[in-house]
Amino acid sequence: MQGDSAGPVLTRTTLRPLPAEADSQPLGDNAPMPTLPTKLPQTGTTIFAVMSALAAEHGAINLGQGFPDFAPDPALLAAVTEAMQAGHNQYPAMAGVPALRAAVAAQLNGLYGSAYRAETDITITAGGTQALYTALQCVVAAGDEVIVIEPAYDSYDPAIRLAGGVPVGVPMTADYRVDWNAVRASITPRTRALVFNTPHNPSGRIATGQDLAELAALVEAHDLFVISDEVYAHMVFDGVRHESVARYPALAARSLLVGSFGKTFHVTGWKMGYVAAPPALSAAFRQVHQFTVYTVHAPSQYALAAYMADPAPWQGLAAFYQAKRDAFRAALAATPLVLLPCEGTYFQTVDYGALSDLPELDFARWLTTEVGVAAIPLAGFYQRPQERRHVRFCFAKRDETLALGVQRLVQRLG
């Protein structure tokens, strides 16, 4: 009677297992499926993942994707363990651990004479890519145009499109300088923002004070926002200072500055970054941030805050990477590759035109599969292909990794 009044009684006999052969069927095979739309119909797998997978498949030295193959400072790793053991394992503040925000504000203000406030102007993010994505989401509306100076890091374009915006690519000059006349000519009444990157990935060039003056005049005249990608800020070589938007009050007032702990402290896998912006922009950023990731890994934030009490690690970063750059360039001089200027970042771009007429992607594949060294083709950094023969190497590697990579390049190309 209970079964009649309350529905069927579930017993072992009514709960039948799936047929054994179902275990081997791929999920969704032969099942009806609604049409799956895409907001990125022209976007495939990022070139970094493609080349890293190819390098792994062929046992190549991976000088393509930009990550170190050496360990971070043991003191930083120990600080994470200490933070976990101290109980910092639950949600931290949405905008980030106050001590870390204070450390970032102090660093920026000390370097650039800016006036960022930890409470209102600094937000800790899940790496630079999330920072860039969220920054674009908070300033770009449907139909807005965003200027992207190319070659450009490949996350800019899809982030703009996902915000409903239209990326407008403006190529750099032949020597990878910003073509300000071309930038001005690309501005329309629909232009909303400009993505600026210095030190520049992939070229390794840096912006000058004149570049920042040009940028300031342009964005003030047209009332634009700036998303300033400065994740390689501490890797500027030959005694030249980094020209940040934070140095210039007119730019800082309308910019979202993106920085990276992962790049600075050799922990790219932690995916830890930050955004610095004035209160109104930070409030808009946090409104989106809270529903994107809400907050990021608490123990890492406490560890970074403690580690940054000593400025020596980031203050010595330029000299550390300059030594690697100089050694790498000297070794590559024994090959027919033409070395382009490297003023910052940990990337060296080369011209292979004396060796091959292959398009960049094909040459990069050949280099990986036949020479055993992976590089990144610059074609992956443009909306439209350019008539160049350039690939990018990463020298953020152990000395022995770089030596083995160069040995293979000299033997096959020299």
DOFI-624632 format. One record per residue (C-alpha): residue in three letters; x, y, z. Coordinates in pm, whole numbers, plus 50000, padded with zeros to 5 digits. Layout:
<recs>
ALAXYZ
...
</recs>
This chain:
<recs>
MET500005000050000
GLN502895023350070
GLY504015019249709
ASP500535029249580
SER500385061549779
ALA504015073649770
GLY505285061449434
PRO507325030349350
VAL509565015749616
LEU513175014249494
THR514784980449548
ARG517984963749432
THR516034948449146
THR514674981849018
LEU518144999149019
ARG519684980548726
PRO523284988348624
LEU524095000348275
PRO525144973248029
ALA528824964948056
GLU529504976447700
ALA528375011747794
ASP531655016347979
SER533525016147651
GLN531205040147465
PRO532425076247438
LEU530115099447626
GLY527555114847393
ASP528075091347097
ASN524855087646897
ALA522995109847142
PRO520955139247008
MET522795171747066
PRO521575207647037
THR523515230346806
LEU526665241546985
PRO527425278046909
THR530855293646935
LYS531765329347014
LEU535215323646863
PRO534555307146525
GLN537985316046384
THR540005307646694
GLY541765274346727
THR544195260646984
THR546785286247094
ILE550095283846908
PHE551925279647241
ALA550075247547320
VAL550515235046963
MET554275240146956
SER554815226847309
ALA552895195147221
LEU554955191346903
ALA558165196047102
ALA557125169247350
GLU556165145347069
HIS559555148546896
GLY561785152447201
ALA562735187747098
ILE564295213947324
ASN561345236747401
LEU562545272347346
GLY559075282047234
GLN556575286747517
GLY557565313447768
PHE558165295348093
PRO561335287748292
ASP562595252048318
PHE564365259748648
ALA562995260149002
PRO561875291549184
ASP563555303549502
PRO563185276649774
ALA562325304550018
LEU559205312549816
LEU558155276049808
ALA558705273550182
ALA556555304250234
VAL553615286950063
THR553935256950294
GLU554135280150595
ALA550995298450481
MET549065265850446
GLN550255253550783
ALA549265287050937
GLY545685280650824
HIS545435303450521
ASN543415278050324
GLN539985294050293
TYR538665322050075
PRO540705353650112
ALA539275388150041
MET537755390549694
ALA540235417449582
GLY543185399049732
VAL545065394950058
PRO545575430050201
ALA549285424350269
LEU549935414549907
ARG547965443949771
ALA549995466549999
ALA553245451149872
VAL552215456949509
ALA551165492849573
ALA554445499849755
GLN556465484749469
LEU554655504349197
ASN554715537049388
GLY558385533049470
LEU559335525149112
TYR557185550148925
GLY556235577649170
SER552585567849136
ALA549955569749409
TYR548145536349400
ARG546265527249718
ALA546215491049822
GLU542615491249942
THR540975506149634
ASP543435503749343
ILE545075469049349
THR543325436149265
ILE545025402049272
THR544155380048974
ALA544525344648844
GLY547485353948627
GLY547965380348364
THR545595363948115
GLN542615365948351
ALA543585401548434
LEU543575410948065
TYR540295392648000
THR538515408848293
ALA539925443448214
LEU538515441347863
GLN535175428147989
CYS534785458248217
VAL535535485647960
VAL534305470947629
ALA530655469847524
ALA529075453647219
GLY530355469946899
ASP533215488847064
GLU536505488446876
VAL539775481047055
ILE543125489146898
VAL545645460646918
ILE549225468346817
GLU550555438046631
PRO552285414446666
ALA550325409346986
TYR549945382847254
ASP547265359347126
SER544815363047416
TYR543975399347333
ASP541895392247024
PRO539585365347170
ALA539155384747495
ILE537965415047297
ARG535595393547090
LEU534165376547399
ALA533375411147536
GLY531435418547217
GLY534105441847087
VAL535935444046758
PRO539755440846760
VAL541455464846521
GLY544985453046443
VAL547615479646372
PRO550965465146258
MET554195477746405
THR556945491346184
ALA559475468146020
ASP561775471846323
TYR558945465446571
ARG558255500846684
VAL554745514546735
ASP553575532546421
TRP551725561246587
ASN550525575846258
ALA548895542546176
VAL547385540846526
ARG545865575446490
ALA544505566646147
SER542765535746291
ILE540705555346546
THR536995559046473
PRO534025571546676
ARG533565535446793
THR537095532046935
ARG536875525347307
ALA540295513147422
LEU543835504247323
VAL545895474547438
PHE549495485047503
ASN552325460747577
THR555815469147701
PRO558265452147724
HIS556815437447410
ASN555995400947351
PRO557045387147103
SER559555412446968
GLY561505420247285
ARG561365457747215
ILE560525483347484
ALA558485515347472
THR560305548547506
GLY559275579847692
GLN558255594447356
ASP555985564447298
LEU554255570947629
ALA553855607847544
GLU552275598147210
LEU549975573647388
ALA548915599547648
ALA548105625647385
LEU546125600947178
VAL543975586247454
GLU543205620247605
ALA542225634747268
HIS539875605647193
ASP538785596947549
LEU540075561147542
PHE540935535147803
VAL544295517447808
ILE544875481147902
SER548625481247969
ASP550245446947963
GLU553435450948168
VAL554055415348280
TYR557765417748183
ALA558275451048362
HIS561295438648562
MET563075425148253
VAL564445456548087
PHE568115455047991
ASP571215476347947
GLY570375500248229
VAL567295514548055
ARG564285521648276
HIS560865506648220
GLU558385532148088
SER555155522848267
VAL551805540148230
ALA552065543948608
ARG554815570148558
TYR552425593648381
PRO549405606348581
ALA547305613448271
LEU547785577348158
ALA547475561448501
ALA544095578448541
ARG542585559048249
SER544685527048249
LEU544365492048386
LEU547965480848443
VAL548485443048432
GLY551415426948616
SER552535391248678
PHE554055374148980
GLY554475342648771
LYS556825359448523
THR558735378248791
PHE559285350049038
HIS559585320148799
VAL556235304948900
THR554145307248584
GLY552145276448686
TRP550795294348991
LYS548805317848763
MET549155348148989
GLY548955383948869
TYR547455417548952
VAL545725448248810
ALA546445483748925
ALA543905510548834
PRO542325541748987
PRO539275536149212
ALA536515539348951
LEU538255515748708
SER539155491748989
ALA535545490949105
ALA534415482148752
PHE537135455848728
ARG536185439849060
GLN532525438848963
VAL533455414648682
HIS536335397948869
GLN534075385949151
PHE531965366048905
THR534915353648698
VAL537165338048963
TYR535955356549276
THR539405353649433
VAL542635334149386
HIS544795309049572
ALA545125321249930
PRO548375304150042
SER550235317349736
GLN549045352649810
TYR550315351350169
ALA553595336150050
LEU554135363049787
ALA553365390450037
ALA556015377050275
TYR558515371149994
MET558175406449857
ALA559385420950186
ASP562835416050034
PRO563065435249702
ALA566305418249595
PRO564685390249387
TRP562815413349152
GLN565465440449160
GLY568035415249034
LEU565805400848763
ALA567015423148477
ALA570665414148538
PHE569785377248569
TYR568025376148233
GLN570435399948061
ALA573235375248130
LYS571155347647970
ARG570285370047677
ASP573915379347613
ALA575125343247628
PHE572295331147404
ARG572875358347144
ALA576615351847142
ALA576035314847082
LEU573455320746807
ALA575955342546622
ALA577455309946490
THR574265303346292
PRO572845320945984
LEU569925333546197
VAL569785371646208
LEU569325384046564
LEU566795411946607
PRO567075436446898
CYS566155423347243
GLU565695452147487
GLY563475434147737
THR561405402847815
TYR563015368547794
PHE562415364147422
GLN564805365947128
THR563295370746783
VAL565325359846480
ASP565035363646104
TYR565555330445922
GLY565145344845571
ALA568715335845475
LEU567935299345545
SER564475292845411
ASP561495306745222
LEU559075285545425
PRO556215304145592
GLU556765309445964
LEU554525281546090
ASP556025256445849
PHE559545266945942
ALA558775264146313
ARG557395229046258
TRP560485219246057
LEU562755233746324
THR560975213246590
THR560715180446406
GLU564005180346212
VAL566395201646416
GLY564965193346757
VAL564435228946880
ALA560975244546924
ALA560305281246851
ILE557145302046812
PRO556235316346469
LEU555325352946484
ALA552475346446240
GLY550455335246543
PHE550565370646680
TYR548725387546392
GLN545135389746268
ARG546435389645910
PRO549625372345790
GLN552705394145740
GLU555415389145480
ARG558175381445727
ARG560375351945821
HIS560585355746197
VAL560375331446490
ARG560755337046863
PHE562955318147109
CYS562565318747487
PHE565825320847685
ALA564225317048029
LYS565875282948056
ARG568715266248242
ASP572145272648095
GLU572455236047997
THR569065237147819
LEU570135267547618
ALA573525252147540
LEU571935220147408
GLY569425239847200
VAL572145261447048
GLN574295230846980
ARG571505215546772
LEU570905248346589
VAL574615252746506
GLN574985216746389
ARG571955217646160
LEU571855253946051
GLY575465265346075
</recs>
